[in-house]
């Protein structure tokens, strides 16, 4: 079994340094990512009928693009004199591949969300049209009822 040099310990956050991700490191050196909005806030927007923008798009970057950038950084590796450098590099490359896969899936989901937004907008227009038609039909019914009352012979 190989002895590990603990004096040159690589912090878990070291893999993420310099990639532009928004994260903080807790007291144990573990990265803590924070979302700009909670799921409750997003659900409130959905319930209110508002368009929900993914947090990644708030800054002009899609989530898929940010994941791809993270993947490139991880695959590029980093310099360390740690005895487990090859293992760490391998783990980062594997993580990079998984992030690539996730980025692809995320891009597909973002495209699907865009299509769903278009369908929602079309449905809103159809609902508006149906409501206007309902008002017209109700006016006709009222008019017919008035005519029927007028034509009744006592």
ZINOR-V805638 format. One line per field, one symbol per residue. psi: psi as a letter, one per 40 degrees, with the letter a starting at -180 (. if undefined). A space follows every 10 residues. Layout:
BEGIN
psi: ???
END
This chain:
BEGIN
psi: hhhhhedfhh ideddeheee ihiihadeeh hhihidiidd dddddddeei hhhiddedee hidddddddd ddddddaihi eidfdddddd dddddddddd dddddddddd dddddddddd dddddddddd dddddddddd dddddddddd ehh.
END
